[in-house]
């Protein structure tokens, strides 16, 4: 129990102030940095899903076009 509170205090002191420190270094508002991280995470999630759907459609289209045709001699 004591170990978990030490870890929590360490994370609260050094981990949660990332956007604050980054905003100070860049000379921006903290709110703008946090919004950027939120928008970037949504864009990454949605972009990956769109890429997956595009590749699935492309592979399905390729399979429809390049189907294995039987030989003339198999008739």
N, C-alpha and C positions, 0 to 999 in steps of 0.2 A: 504494500500500500504506500509506503514511504517512497519507494523507488518510482512508482507511477506519478506521484506528485512532483518529484524532481524532474522527471521527463516533461511533464506538463508545464512546469515553470520555465524549463529550458526552451521549449517550443514557443511559449508565449513571449519570452524575452527576445529570442533571436529569429524565430521562424515566421511569426505572424506580421512582422514589421517589414517584410520584403517590399511591398508596394509603397510603403512610406519612405523607405530608404531610396528606392529607385526614383520616386518622384522628387525627392530632395536633390539627388544627383543630376537629374535631367531638368530640374527647375520647372516642374509641372505640378498641377494639382493632383492630390492623391486620388480623388474621385475619377479623374480622367484615366489614370493608370489602371485602377480597378476595373473600370468599364472596358478598357482595352483587353484585359485578360478575360473578362466574361465574353466579349464579342469574339475574341480569338478562339476560345474553347468551343463556342457554338459553330463558328465557321469551320473549324477542324472536324467536328462531328458531322455536320451536314455535308461538307465537302467529301468526306470519306464515304458516306452513304451514296452520294450522287456518283462518285467514281465507281463504286461497287455496282450500282445499277447500270451504268454505261458499259462497263466491261461485260456484265452478264448479257446485256442486249447484244453487244458486239459478238460474243461467242455464240449465242443462239442464232444470230444472223449468218455467221460463218458456217455453222453446222447445217443450216437450211440450204445454203448455196453450194457448199462442197460436200454433197452427200456421195456416198460410195455407189458408183454406178456399176451395174453388172456388165460383164463383158458380152460382146456380141456372140462369143462362142458358147456362152452358158445357156443360150436359148435352146 
